[in-house]
């Protein structure tokens, strides 16, 4: 390391600053790796992880032709679909997932029956769940039939199954869930299972959170 041979166990090194070589070959430096930012339209039945002990498909399976080793930013339910960001930028990922930054996530949810104004107001003001009251959100009715309806919901938290639990708490269980925006990055016309690299302006937008 740094032209010195290390013989003691437990010696520490910083791969971002130190020149570390094994048999003369320099170990890759995470800081040298080109940063990659991907928007994926996750299908149902995929885990938002690098691997799964139950051998279920994971989101990185869908970007295997991408040379960089990317990982998902946050999670999206196994039975949900929609926008998820994958990157190898650990610093940005940690920032986007940190609760202090309240990154918005916009969903379309198909729910049972038709929520009235009072139910939508409860979603917006905060719903009491078993792990605490939710933060203020935005909710609006998009379309309706006699049996069900679609609502648009914008939340600023990353709690497990949050949207489904919120809707169930106001009496309208979710039967289908799709995330259409993450941190104001829109899914747009991207097909299910497809992905694209973010534009420079989109990456800059993420960094401003």
MDTraj code that builds the backbone (N, CA, C; nanometers):
import mdtraj as md
import numpy as np

residues = "UNK UNK UNK UNK UNK UNK UNK UNK UNK UNK UNK UNK UNK UNK UNK UNK UNK UNK UNK UNK UNK UNK UNK UNK UNK UNK UNK UNK UNK UNK UNK UNK UNK UNK UNK UNK UNK UNK UNK UNK UNK UNK UNK UNK UNK UNK UNK UNK UNK UNK UNK UNK UNK UNK UNK UNK UNK UNK UNK UNK UNK UNK UNK UNK UNK UNK UNK UNK UNK UNK UNK UNK UNK UNK UNK UNK UNK UNK UNK UNK UNK UNK UNK UNK UNK UNK UNK UNK UNK UNK UNK UNK UNK UNK UNK UNK UNK UNK UNK UNK UNK UNK UNK UNK UNK UNK UNK UNK UNK UNK UNK UNK UNK UNK UNK UNK UNK UNK UNK UNK UNK UNK UNK UNK UNK UNK UNK UNK UNK UNK UNK UNK UNK UNK UNK UNK UNK UNK UNK UNK UNK UNK UNK UNK UNK UNK UNK UNK UNK UNK UNK UNK UNK UNK UNK UNK UNK UNK UNK UNK UNK UNK UNK UNK UNK UNK UNK UNK UNK UNK UNK UNK UNK UNK UNK UNK UNK UNK UNK UNK UNK UNK UNK UNK UNK UNK UNK UNK UNK UNK UNK UNK UNK UNK UNK UNK UNK UNK UNK UNK UNK UNK UNK UNK UNK UNK UNK UNK UNK".split()
xyz = np.array([
    [0.0852, -0.1194, 0.0000],
    [0.0000, 0.0000, 0.0000],
    [0.0884, 0.1237, 0.0000],
    [0.0634, 0.2153, -0.0951],
    [0.1439, 0.3376, -0.1062],
    [0.2931, 0.3056, -0.1028],
    [0.3320, 0.2012, -0.1788],
    [0.4703, 0.1545, -0.1940],
    [0.5272, 0.0934, -0.0661],
    [0.4389, 0.0568, 0.0250],
    [0.4817, -0.0114, 0.1473],
    [0.4132, -0.1480, 0.1532],
    [0.4892, -0.2492, 0.1935],
    [0.4335, -0.3833, 0.2068],
    [0.3695, -0.3975, 0.3443],
    [0.2445, -0.4382, 0.3465],
    [0.1706, -0.4532, 0.4718],
    [0.1823, -0.5981, 0.5189],
    [0.2326, -0.6167, 0.6391],
    [0.2513, -0.7522, 0.6935],
    [0.1671, -0.7765, 0.8180],
    [0.1049, -0.6711, 0.8712],
    [0.0273, -0.6865, 0.9942],
    [-0.1203, -0.7023, 0.9625],
    [-0.1856, -0.7947, 1.0317],
    [-0.3294, -0.8121, 1.0174],
    [-0.4027, -0.6910, 1.0756],
    [-0.5122, -0.6540, 1.0143],
    [-0.5923, -0.5442, 1.0664],
    [-0.5481, -0.4072, 1.0206],
    [-0.4475, -0.4005, 0.9326],
    [-0.4037, -0.2704, 0.8819],
    [-0.5178, -0.2055, 0.8047],
    [-0.5360, -0.0749, 0.8242],
    [-0.6472, -0.0039, 0.7615],
    [-0.5990, 0.0774, 0.6421],
    [-0.6885, 0.0894, 0.5439],
    [-0.6580, 0.1691, 0.4253],
    [-0.7857, 0.2348, 0.3763],
    [-0.7689, 0.3464, 0.3088],
    [-0.8805, 0.4183, 0.2493],
    [-0.8720, 0.4020, 0.0981],
    [-0.9594, 0.3193, 0.0388],
    [-0.9501, 0.2953, -0.1052],
    [-0.9716, 0.4195, -0.1889],
    [-1.0288, 0.5254, -0.1302],
    [-1.0494, 0.6488, -0.2049],
    [-0.9220, 0.7306, -0.2182],
    [-0.8266, 0.7096, -0.1243],
    [-0.7047, 0.7906, -0.1239],
    [-0.5763, 0.7090, -0.1389],
    [-0.5772, 0.5842, -0.0902],
    [-0.4552, 0.5033, -0.0892],
    [-0.4409, 0.4215, -0.2173],
    [-0.3161, 0.4008, -0.2568],
    [-0.2829, 0.3154, -0.3709],
    [-0.2635, 0.1727, -0.3180],
    [-0.3644, 0.0884, -0.3387],
    [-0.3625, -0.0468, -0.2837],
    [-0.3418, -0.1455, -0.3977],
    [-0.2379, -0.2290, -0.3866],
    [-0.2064, -0.3253, -0.4915],
    [-0.1902, -0.4650, -0.4338],
    [-0.2361, -0.5630, -0.5090],
    [-0.2204, -0.7041, -0.4749],
    [-0.1526, -0.7720, -0.5929],
    [-0.0348, -0.8323, -0.5672],
    [0.0457, -0.8935, -0.6742],
    [0.0731, -0.7932, -0.7861],
    [0.0941, -0.6695, -0.7466],
    [0.1284, -0.5656, -0.8422],
    [0.0122, -0.5013, -0.9131],
    [-0.1095, -0.5543, -0.8945],
    [-0.2268, -0.5003, -0.9621],
    [-0.3027, -0.4075, -0.8682],
    [-0.3309, -0.2878, -0.9165],
    [-0.4003, -0.1884, -0.8349],
    [-0.5472, -0.2251, -0.8210],
    [-0.5947, -0.2231, -0.6954],
    [-0.7361, -0.2468, -0.6723],
    [-0.8166, -0.1267, -0.7190],
    [-0.9342, -0.1535, -0.7702],
    [-1.0173, -0.0460, -0.8222],
    [-1.0574, 0.0488, -0.7100],
    [-1.0610, 0.1735, -0.7439],
    [-1.0985, 0.2788, -0.6503],
    [-1.2422, 0.3191, -0.6797],
    [-1.3330, 0.3109, -0.5814],
    [-1.4716, 0.3491, -0.6064],
    [-1.4858, 0.4903, -0.6625],
    [-1.3932, 0.5782, -0.6240],
    [-1.4016, 0.7165, -0.6712],
    [-1.3684, 0.7281, -0.8196],
    [-1.2927, 0.6282, -0.8722],
    [-1.2545, 0.6311, -1.0132],
    [-1.3648, 0.5786, -1.1038],
    [-1.4597, 0.5079, -1.0487],
    [-1.5646, 0.4466, -1.1285],
    [-1.6607, 0.5529, -1.1809],
    [-1.6942, 0.5409, -1.3080],
    [-1.7886, 0.6342, -1.3671],
    [-1.9241, 0.6195, -1.2987],
    [-1.9812, 0.7312, -1.2594],
    [-2.1109, 0.7285, -1.1926],
    [-2.2215, 0.7076, -1.2958],
    [-2.3113, 0.6173, -1.2635],
    [-2.4205, 0.5809, -1.3533],
    [-2.5526, 0.6040, -1.2810],
    [-2.6501, 0.6606, -1.3533],
    [-2.7806, 0.6909, -1.2952],
    [-2.8885, 0.6405, -1.3913],
    [-2.9699, 0.5488, -1.3438],
    [-3.0665, 0.4795, -1.4295],
    [-3.2076, 0.4956, -1.3722],
    [-3.3029, 0.5170, -1.4616],
    [-3.4445, 0.5113, -1.4264],
    [-3.5011, 0.3821, -1.4839],
    [-3.5575, 0.2998, -1.3974],
    [-3.6155, 0.1711, -1.4372],
    [-3.7648, 0.1712, -1.4088],
    [-3.8428, 0.1161, -1.5021],
    [-3.9849, 0.0943, -1.4774],
    [-3.9992, -0.0487, -1.4252],
    [-3.9979, -0.0623, -1.2934],
    [-3.9979, -0.1944, -1.2302],
    [-4.1302, -0.2670, -1.2542],
    [-4.1235, -0.3923, -1.3003],
    [-4.2466, -0.4711, -1.3111],
    [-4.2857, -0.5292, -1.1752],
    [-4.4078, -0.5765, -1.1653],
    [-4.4475, -0.6524, -1.0477],
    [-4.3628, -0.7798, -1.0402],
    [-4.3455, -0.8306, -0.9189],
    [-4.2758, -0.9568, -0.9030],
    [-4.1245, -0.9462, -0.8995],
    [-4.0728, -0.8247, -0.8836],
    [-3.9279, -0.8040, -0.8709],
    [-3.8978, -0.7403, -0.7358],
    [-3.7896, -0.7877, -0.6732],
    [-3.7450, -0.7347, -0.5454],
    [-3.6498, -0.6178, -0.5689],
    [-3.6670, -0.5124, -0.4913],
    [-3.5786, -0.3957, -0.5017],
    [-3.4519, -0.4203, -0.4208],
    [-3.3653, -0.5050, -0.4736],
    [-3.2432, -0.5441, -0.4031],
    [-3.1427, -0.5984, -0.5040],
    [-3.0209, -0.6269, -0.4536],
    [-2.9182, -0.6872, -0.5385],
    [-2.9338, -0.8381, -0.5468],
    [-2.9927, -0.8975, -0.4434],
    [-3.0138, -1.0425, -0.4405],
    [-3.1298, -1.0729, -0.3478],
    [-3.1798, -1.1957, -0.3556],
    [-3.2919, -1.2347, -0.2721],
    [-3.2718, -1.3779, -0.2244],
    [-3.2785, -1.4016, -0.0913],
    [-3.2571, -1.5373, -0.0386],
    [-3.3612, -1.6372, -0.0880],
    [-3.4773, -1.5882, -0.1307],
    [-3.5818, -1.6774, -0.1819],
    [-3.5691, -1.7005, -0.3323],
    [-3.4627, -1.6440, -0.3909],
    [-3.4339, -1.6618, -0.5333],
    [-3.5378, -1.5963, -0.6252],
    [-3.6085, -1.4968, -0.5733],
    [-3.7005, -1.4227, -0.6582],
    [-3.6204, -1.3252, -0.7457],
    [-3.6734, -1.2876, -0.8605],
    [-3.5992, -1.1940, -0.9466],
    [-3.5809, -1.0589, -0.8781],
    [-3.4684, -0.9953, -0.9059],
    [-3.4365, -0.8655, -0.8470],
    [-3.4192, -0.7625, -0.9581],
    [-3.4318, -0.6359, -0.9209],
    [-3.4336, -0.5296, -1.0216],
    [-3.3048, -0.5221, -1.1028],
    [-3.1909, -0.5561, -1.0420],
    [-3.0656, -0.5462, -1.1173],
    [-3.0581, -0.6511, -1.2280],
    [-3.1436, -0.7541, -1.2214],
    [-3.1493, -0.8520, -1.3309],
    [-3.1917, -0.7862, -1.4611],
    [-3.2638, -0.6756, -1.4500],
    [-3.3174, -0.6088, -1.5688],
    [-3.2170, -0.5162, -1.6360],
    [-3.1023, -0.4932, -1.5714],
    [-3.0006, -0.4032, -1.6286],
    [-2.8655, -0.4739, -1.6389],
    [-2.8693, -0.6038, -1.6678],
    [-2.7460, -0.6826, -1.6711],
    [-2.6504, -0.6380, -1.7812],
    [-2.7026, -0.5745, -1.8857],
    [-2.6139, -0.5276, -1.9924],
    [-2.5478, -0.3950, -1.9575],
    [-2.5751, -0.3428, -1.8378],
    [-2.5084, -0.2225, -1.7883],
    [-2.3794, -0.2665, -1.7177],
    [-2.2650, -0.2144, -1.7620],
    [-2.1361, -0.2602, -1.7104],
    [-2.1157, -0.2242, -1.5640],
    [-2.1602, -0.1070, -1.5233],
    [-2.1404, -0.0645, -1.3847],
    [-2.2286, -0.1479, -1.2912],
    [-2.1800, -0.1709, -1.1698],
    [-2.2568, -0.2449, -1.0696],
    [-2.3438, -0.1451, -0.9947],
    [-2.4698, -0.1402, -1.0303],
    [-2.5608, -0.0433, -0.9709],
    [-2.6486, -0.1104, -0.8659],
    [-2.7117, -0.0282, -0.7831],
    [-2.8011, -0.0781, -0.6784],
    [-2.9212, 0.0153, -0.6702],
    [-3.0360, -0.0348, -0.6228],
    [-3.1564, 0.0487, -0.6171],
    [-3.1504, 0.1514, -0.5055],
    [-3.2073, 0.2677, -0.5322],
    [-3.2217, 0.3722, -0.4321],
    [-3.3562, 0.3512, -0.3622],
    [-3.3508, 0.3068, -0.2390],
    [-3.4737, 0.2772, -0.1676],
    [-3.5379, 0.1498, -0.2190],
    [-3.6686, 0.1390, -0.1985],
    [-3.7373, 0.0172, -0.2398],
    [-3.8737, 0.0507, -0.2980],
    [-3.9247, -0.0460, -0.3707],
    [-4.0599, -0.0409, -0.4246],
    [-4.1185, -0.1794, -0.4029],
    [-4.2408, -0.1849, -0.3511],
    [-4.2997, -0.3122, -0.3115],
    [-4.2900, -0.4182, -0.4211],
    [-4.2772, -0.5423, -0.3776],
    [-4.2678, -0.6580, -0.4675],
    [-4.3840, -0.6610, -0.5669],
    [-4.5045, -0.6297, -0.5197],
    [-4.6221, -0.6373, -0.6057],
    [-4.6612, -0.5018, -0.6648],
    [-4.5706, -0.4039, -0.6563],
    [-4.5934, -0.2724, -0.7175],
    [-4.5031, -0.2580, -0.8394],
    [-4.5365, -0.1630, -0.9234],
    [-4.4546, -0.1356, -1.0407],
    [-4.4235, 0.0130, -1.0462],
    [-4.3316, 0.0478, -1.1362],
    [-4.3068, 0.1894, -1.1576],
    [-4.1639, 0.2341, -1.1380],
    [-4.1489, 0.3642, -1.1152],
    [-4.0193, 0.4307, -1.1190],
    [-3.9310, 0.3946, -0.9999],
    [-3.8099, 0.3512, -1.0320],
    [-3.7084, 0.3295, -0.9295],
    [-3.5733, 0.3693, -0.9888],
    [-3.4918, 0.4364, -0.9097],
    [-3.3598, 0.4812, -0.9525],
    [-3.2566, 0.3770, -0.9121],
    [-3.1644, 0.3464, -1.0046],
    [-3.0504, 0.2600, -0.9748],
    [-2.9234, 0.3391, -1.0043],
    [-2.8238, 0.3249, -0.9172],
    [-2.7005, 0.4013, -0.9336],
    [-2.5855, 0.3324, -0.8618],
    [-2.4647, 0.3764, -0.8916],
    [-2.3470, 0.3346, -0.8148],
    [-2.2919, 0.4526, -0.7340],
    [-2.3720, 0.5577, -0.7227],
    [-2.3345, 0.6771, -0.6471],
    [-2.3901, 0.6636, -0.5051],
    [-2.3101, 0.6083, -0.4160],
    [-2.3552, 0.5821, -0.2802],
    [-2.3894, 0.7081, -0.2032],
    [-2.3138, 0.8134, -0.2243],
    [-2.3382, 0.9388, -0.1524],
    [-2.4744, 0.9970, -0.1882],
    [-2.5055, 1.0008, -0.3180],
    [-2.6346, 1.0537, -0.3604],
    [-2.7479, 0.9630, -0.3143],
    [-2.7267, 0.8330, -0.3226],
    [-2.8295, 0.7380, -0.2788],
    [-2.8648, 0.7587, -0.1322],
    [-2.7642, 0.7717, -0.0481],
    [-2.7880, 0.7928, 0.0951],
    [-2.8641, 0.9234, 0.1196],
    [-2.8315, 1.0251, 0.0427],
    [-2.8987, 1.1537, 0.0577],
    [-3.0460, 1.1419, 0.0203],
    [-3.0749, 1.0752, -0.0908],
    [-3.2127, 1.0641, -0.1380],
    [-3.2980, 0.9798, -0.0435],
    [-3.2363, 0.8884, 0.0290],
    [-3.3116, 0.8026, 0.1204],
    [-3.3223, 0.8604, 0.2610],
    [-3.2442, 0.9654, 0.2896],
    [-3.2441, 1.0203, 0.4247],
    [-3.3749, 1.0940, 0.4526],
    [-3.4392, 1.0669, 0.5646],
    [-3.5688, 1.1293, 0.5933],
    [-3.5647, 1.2812, 0.6041],
    [-3.4494, 1.3384, 0.6343],
    [-3.4408, 1.4838, 0.6481],
    [-3.4700, 1.5586, 0.5180],
    [-3.4499, 1.4904, 0.4033],
    [-3.4648, 1.5584, 0.2751],
    [-3.6057, 1.5461, 0.2183],
    [-3.6889, 1.4593, 0.2751],
    [-3.8310, 1.4481, 0.2376],
    [-3.8514, 1.4431, 0.0865],
    [-3.7796, 1.3537, 0.0207],
    [-3.7900, 1.3402, -0.1245],
    [-3.9305, 1.2934, -0.1632],
    [-3.9986, 1.3636, -0.2557],
    [-4.1354, 1.3253, -0.2922],
    [-4.1396, 1.2020, -0.3826],
    [-4.2421, 1.1210, -0.3602],
    [-4.2668, 1.0033, -0.4422],
    [-4.4140, 1.0063, -0.4802],
    [-4.4422, 1.0058, -0.6108],
    [-4.5801, 1.0166, -0.6581],
    [-4.6290, 0.8807, -0.7073],
    [-4.7477, 0.8423, -0.6600],
    [-4.8063, 0.7127, -0.6932],
    [-4.9444, 0.7284, -0.7550],
    [-4.9800, 0.6306, -0.8380],
    [-5.1175, 0.6078, -0.8778],
    [-5.1620, 0.4799, -0.8096],
    [-5.2714, 0.4861, -0.7365],
    [-5.3203, 0.3695, -0.6630],
    [-5.4646, 0.3406, -0.7022],
    [-5.4889, 0.2158, -0.7398],
    [-5.6258, 0.1714, -0.7643],
    [-5.6814, 0.1203, -0.6319],
    [-5.7873, 0.1820, -0.5835],
    [-5.8407, 0.1496, -0.4520],
    [-5.9864, 0.1052, -0.4615],
    [-6.0308, 0.0338, -0.3597],
    [-6.1688, -0.0118, -0.3534],
    [-6.2625, 0.1044, -0.3225],
    [-6.3760, 0.1043, -0.3896],
    [-6.4766, 0.2093, -0.3714],
    [-6.4213, 0.3467, -0.4121],
    [-6.4900, 0.4524, -0.3720],
    [-6.4509, 0.5879, -0.4104],
    [-6.4283, 0.6715, -0.2854],
    [-6.3064, 0.7141, -0.2608],
    [-6.2803, 0.7981, -0.1430],
    [-6.3553, 0.9313, -0.1535],
    [-6.4174, 0.9711, -0.0445],
    [-6.4825, 1.1016, -0.0444],
    [-6.3819, 1.2087, -0.0025],
    [-6.4299, 1.3320, 0.0041],
    [-6.3409, 1.4435, 0.0379],
    [-6.2784, 1.4259, 0.1757],
    [-6.3538, 1.3683, 0.2686],
    [-6.3016, 1.3495, 0.4047],
    [-6.1861, 1.2494, 0.4060],
    [-6.1976, 1.1419, 0.3281],
    [-6.0906, 1.0421, 0.3224],
    [-5.9645, 1.1007, 0.2596],
    [-5.9818, 1.1776, 0.1525],
    [-5.8665, 1.2408, 0.0882],
    [-5.8005, 1.3417, 0.1830],
    [-5.8815, 1.4123, 0.2601],
    [-5.8266, 1.5089, 0.3558],
    [-5.7452, 1.4383, 0.4642],
    [-5.7927, 1.3209, 0.5087],
    [-5.7172, 1.2439, 0.6075],
    [-5.5810, 1.2035, 0.5522],
    [-5.5785, 1.1586, 0.4256],
    [-5.4512, 1.1213, 0.3637],
    [-5.3560, 1.2398, 0.3591],
    [-5.4114, 1.3579, 0.3332],
    [-5.3277, 1.4765, 0.3204],
    [-5.2766, 1.5273, 0.4552],
    [-5.3601, 1.5199, 0.5569],
    [-5.3209, 1.5732, 0.6878],
    [-5.2356, 1.4763, 0.7691],
    [-5.2448, 1.3483, 0.7356],
    [-5.1682, 1.2482, 0.8095],
    [-5.2589, 1.1411, 0.8671],
    [-5.2178, 1.0164, 0.8515],
    [-5.2947, 0.9017, 0.8979],
    [-5.2175, 0.8337, 1.0105],
    [-5.2877, 0.7988, 1.1158],
    [-5.2217, 0.7295, 1.2270],
    [-5.2066, 0.5821, 1.1943],
    [-5.0805, 0.5359, 1.1875],
    [-5.0479, 0.3962, 1.1611],
    [-4.9812, 0.3375, 1.2841],
    [-4.9546, 0.2073, 1.2806],
    [-4.8957, 0.1409, 1.3970],
    [-4.7558, 0.1906, 1.4278],
    [-4.6867, 0.2470, 1.3280],
    [-4.5520, 0.2995, 1.3512],
    [-4.5502, 0.4526, 1.3503],
    [-4.6654, 0.5150, 1.3778],
    [-4.6706, 0.6598, 1.3908],
    [-4.7518, 0.7268, 1.2816],
    [-4.7833, 0.8524, 1.3052],
    [-4.8626, 0.9294, 1.2100],
    [-4.7793, 0.9647, 1.0874],
    [-4.8428, 0.9582, 0.9712],
    [-4.7722, 0.9898, 0.8472],
    [-4.7560, 1.1406, 0.8310],
    [-4.6569, 1.1789, 0.7530],
    [-4.6356, 1.3203, 0.7228],
    [-4.7442, 1.3700, 0.6279],
    [-4.7655, 1.5009, 0.6224],
    [-4.8624, 1.5546, 0.5273],
    [-4.8297, 1.5094, 0.3845],
    [-4.9346, 1.4783, 0.3087],
    [-4.9195, 1.4292, 0.1721],
    [-5.0126, 1.5086, 0.0807],
    [-5.0099, 1.4756, -0.0468],
    [-5.1043, 1.5325, -0.1423],
    [-5.1856, 1.4177, -0.2008],
    [-5.3171, 1.4362, -0.2077],
    [-5.4046, 1.3300, -0.2581],
    [-5.5146, 1.3905, -0.3439],
    [-5.5433, 1.3234, -0.4547],
    [-5.6550, 1.3681, -0.5383],
    [-5.7153, 1.2492, -0.6113],
    [-5.8428, 1.2583, -0.6371],
    [-5.9147, 1.1555, -0.7118],
    [-5.8894, 1.1766, -0.8604],
    [-5.8467, 1.0698, -0.9295],
    [-5.8155, 1.0788, -1.0724],
    [-5.9321, 1.0294, -1.1575],
    [-5.9862, 0.9130, -1.1237],
    [-6.0992, 0.8576, -1.1974],
    [-6.1761, 0.7635, -1.1059],
    [-6.2986, 0.7261, -1.1478],
    [-6.3807, 0.6435, -1.0607],
    [-6.4775, 0.5581, -1.1421],
    [-6.5157, 0.4444, -1.0841],
    [-6.6262, 0.3633, -1.1327],
    [-6.7137, 0.3349, -1.0106],
    [-6.8131, 0.2495, -1.0268],
    [-6.8972, 0.2166, -0.9120],
    [-6.8228, 0.1311, -0.8100],
    [-6.7255, 0.0493, -0.8577],
    [-6.6584, -0.0452, -0.7693],
    [-6.5239, 0.0042, -0.7160],
    [-6.4550, 0.0860, -0.7903],
    [-6.3209, 0.1282, -0.7481],
    [-6.2860, 0.2631, -0.8088],
    [-6.1672, 0.3093, -0.7772],
    [-6.1215, 0.4379, -0.8307],
    [-5.9698, 0.4428, -0.8302],
    [-5.9168, 0.5395, -0.9025],
    [-5.7733, 0.5655, -0.9032],
    [-5.7495, 0.6974, -0.8312],
    [-5.6529, 0.6981, -0.7403],
    [-5.6139, 0.8221, -0.6746],
    [-5.4650, 0.8462, -0.6973],
    [-5.4289, 0.9722, -0.6983],
    [-5.2876, 1.0111, -0.7067],
    [-5.2442, 1.0548, -0.5678],
    [-5.1337, 1.0011, -0.5220],
    [-5.0863, 1.0293, -0.3864],
    [-4.9373, 1.0614, -0.3895],
    [-4.9012, 1.1745, -0.3303],
    [-4.7604, 1.2138, -0.3193],
    [-4.7203, 1.2080, -0.1724],
    [-4.6212, 1.1236, -0.1427],
    [-4.5734, 1.1098, -0.0054],
    [-4.4264, 1.1491, 0.0011],
    [-4.3784, 1.1741, 0.1241],
    [-4.2403, 1.2184, 0.1439],
    [-4.1670, 1.1298, 0.2438],
    [-4.2117, 1.0058, 0.2535],
    [-4.1502, 0.9109, 0.3458],
    [-4.1153, 0.7820, 0.2717],
    [-4.0306, 0.6998, 0.3360],
    [-3.9912, 0.5735, 0.2750],
    [-4.0299, 0.4528, 0.3573],
    [-4.1344, 0.4665, 0.4389],
    [-4.1747, 0.3544, 0.5231],
    [-4.2271, 0.2372, 0.4406],
    [-4.2104, 0.1184, 0.4967],
    [-4.2499, -0.0037, 0.4276],
    [-4.3999, -0.0048, 0.3983],
    [-4.4362, -0.0299, 0.2728],
    [-4.5755, -0.0426, 0.2289],
    [-4.6607, 0.0765, 0.2735],
    [-4.6026, 0.1933, 0.2693],
    [-4.6673, 0.3121, 0.3258],
    [-4.7994, 0.3452, 0.2575],
    [-4.7999, 0.3551, 0.1255],
    [-4.9209, 0.3953, 0.0541],
    [-5.0338, 0.2959, 0.0785],
    [-5.0027, 0.1686, 0.0752],
    [-5.1057, 0.0668, 0.0967],
    [-5.1634, 0.0770, 0.2377],
    [-5.0786, 0.1009, 0.3350],
    [-5.1268, 0.1102, 0.4731],
    [-5.2093, 0.2378, 0.4942],
    [-5.1680, 0.3468, 0.4299],
    [-5.2432, 0.4719, 0.4416],
    [-5.3842, 0.4564, 0.3842],
    [-5.3918, 0.4003, 0.2647],
    [-5.5221, 0.3853, 0.1992],
    [-5.6120, 0.2884, 0.2762],
    [-5.5554, 0.1820, 0.3252],
    [-5.6342, 0.0869, 0.4036],
    [-5.6866, 0.1532, 0.5304],
    [-5.6057, 0.2395, 0.5906],
    [-5.6447, 0.3056, 0.7153],
    [-5.7645, 0.3986, 0.6971],
    [-5.7849, 0.4492, 0.5744],
    [-5.9000, 0.5366, 0.5501],
    [-6.0137, 0.4596, 0.4821],
    [-6.0026, 0.3262, 0.4793],
    [-6.1119, 0.2432, 0.4304],
    [-6.1131, 0.2121, 0.2828],
    [-5.9986, 0.2304, 0.2148],
    [-5.9928, 0.2064, 0.0709],
    [-5.8660, 0.1275, 0.0347],
    [-5.8698, -0.0050, 0.0549],
    [-5.7520, -0.0880, 0.0272],
    [-5.7066, -0.0785, -0.1183],
    [-5.5754, -0.0897, -0.1375],
    [-5.5142, -0.0786, -0.2703],
    [-5.5140, -0.2149, -0.3392],
    [-5.5556, -0.2161, -0.4660],
    [-5.5481, -0.3391, -0.5454],
    [-5.4383, -0.3318, -0.6510],
    [-5.3940, -0.2117, -0.6833],
    [-5.2851, -0.1950, -0.7801],
    [-5.2111, -0.0668, -0.7474],
    [-5.0780, -0.0729, -0.7571],
    [-4.9974, 0.0438, -0.7202],
    [-4.8859, 0.0659, -0.8212],
    [-4.8731, 0.1912, -0.8641],
    [-4.7687, 0.2271, -0.9604],
    [-4.7058, 0.3593, -0.9197],
    [-4.5735, 0.3609, -0.9085],
    [-4.5045, 0.4869, -0.8791],
    [-4.4692, 0.5545, -1.0109],
    [-4.5167, 0.6759, -1.0285],
    [-4.4975, 0.7449, -1.1558],
    [-4.3903, 0.8538, -1.1502],
    [-4.3466, 0.8898, -1.0290],
    [-4.2373, 0.9863, -1.0134],
    [-4.1570, 0.9538, -0.8883],
    [-4.0270, 0.9766, -0.8967],
    [-3.9401, 0.9680, -0.7796],
    [-3.8516, 1.0908, -0.7810],
    [-3.8597, 1.1716, -0.6753],
    [-3.7808, 1.2949, -0.6660],
    [-3.8018, 1.3821, -0.7886],
    [-3.9265, 1.3854, -0.8366],
    [-3.9682, 1.4654, -0.9516],
    [-3.9088, 1.4176, -1.0835],
    [-3.8494, 1.2989, -1.0845],
    [-3.8074, 1.2342, -1.2092],
    [-3.9263, 1.1517, -1.2571],
    [-3.9805, 1.1871, -1.3736],
    [-4.1046, 1.1276, -1.4210],
    [-4.0790, 0.9972, -1.4969],
    [-4.1676, 0.9007, -1.4746],
    [-4.1590, 0.7738, -1.5466],
    [-4.1895, 0.7929, -1.6942],
    [-4.2855, 0.8782, -1.7229],
    [-4.3193, 0.9071, -1.8621],
    [-4.3686, 0.7844, -1.9370],
    [-4.3234, 0.7693, -2.0616],
    [-4.3694, 0.6608, -2.1480],
    [-4.2790, 0.5378, -2.1416],
    [-4.1886, 0.5327, -2.0442],
    [-4.0979, 0.4183, -2.0321],
    [-4.1786, 0.2908, -2.0079],
    [-4.1555, 0.1897, -2.0916],
    [-4.2334, 0.0665, -2.0818],
    [-4.1931, -0.0149, -1.9598],
    [-4.2844, -0.0997, -1.9139],
    [-4.2577, -0.1855, -1.7987],
    [-4.1389, -0.2767, -1.8290],
    [-4.0425, -0.2789, -1.7379],
    [-3.9227, -0.3599, -1.7551],
    [-3.8112, -0.2903, -1.8302],
    [-3.8400, -0.1739, -1.8875],
    [-3.7386, -0.0989, -1.9624],
    [-3.6680, 0.0009, -1.8714],
    [-3.5522, 0.0492, -1.9170],
    [-3.4768, 0.1469, -1.8394],
    [-3.4056, 0.2426, -1.9337],
    [-3.3661, 0.3551, -1.8766],
    [-3.2858, 0.4530, -1.9500],
    [-3.1936, 0.5241, -1.8529],
    [-3.0854, 0.5791, -1.9053],
    [-2.9974, 0.6602, -1.8212],
    [-3.0594, 0.7995, -1.8035],
    [-3.0413, 0.8542, -1.6857],
    [-3.0911, 0.9891, -1.6606],
    [-3.0114, 1.0915, -1.7406],
    [-3.0769, 1.1997, -1.7760],
    [-3.0071, 1.3084, -1.8435],
    [-2.9233, 1.3847, -1.7413],
    [-2.8316, 1.4658, -1.7917],
    [-2.7470, 1.5459, -1.7029],
    [-2.8307, 1.6396, -1.6167],
    [-2.9363, 1.6963, -1.6747],
    [-3.0217, 1.7877, -1.5976],
    [-3.0992, 1.7123, -1.4899],
    [-3.1404, 1.5883, -1.5170],
    [-3.2105, 1.5089, -1.4172],
    [-3.1180, 1.4730, -1.3013],
    [-2.9936, 1.4382, -1.3327],
    [-2.8964, 1.4071, -1.2276],
    [-2.8720, 1.5297, -1.1408],
    [-2.8590, 1.6445, -1.2050],
    [-2.8378, 1.7690, -1.1307],
    [-2.9575, 1.7981, -1.0407],
    [-3.0775, 1.7678, -1.0890],
    [-3.1978, 1.7884, -1.0095],
    [-3.1949, 1.7001, -0.8846],
    [-3.1513, 1.5758, -0.8993],
    [-3.1406, 1.4858, -0.7854],
    [-3.0404, 1.5385, -0.6832],
    [-2.9317, 1.5948, -0.7311],
    [-2.8281, 1.6430, -0.6408],
    [-2.8702, 1.7670, -0.5629],
    [-2.9752, 1.8338, -0.6095],
    [-3.0192, 1.9552, -0.5399],
    [-3.1070, 1.9265, -0.4196],
    [-3.1463, 1.8027, -0.3993],
    [-3.2304, 1.7726, -0.2838],
    [-3.1513, 1.7874, -0.1536],
])
top = md.Topology()
chain = top.add_chain()
for i, resn in enumerate(residues, 1):
    res = top.add_residue(resn, chain, resSeq=i)
    for name in ("N", "CA", "C"):
        top.add_atom(name, md.element.get_by_symbol(name[0]), res)
traj = md.Trajectory(xyz[None], top)
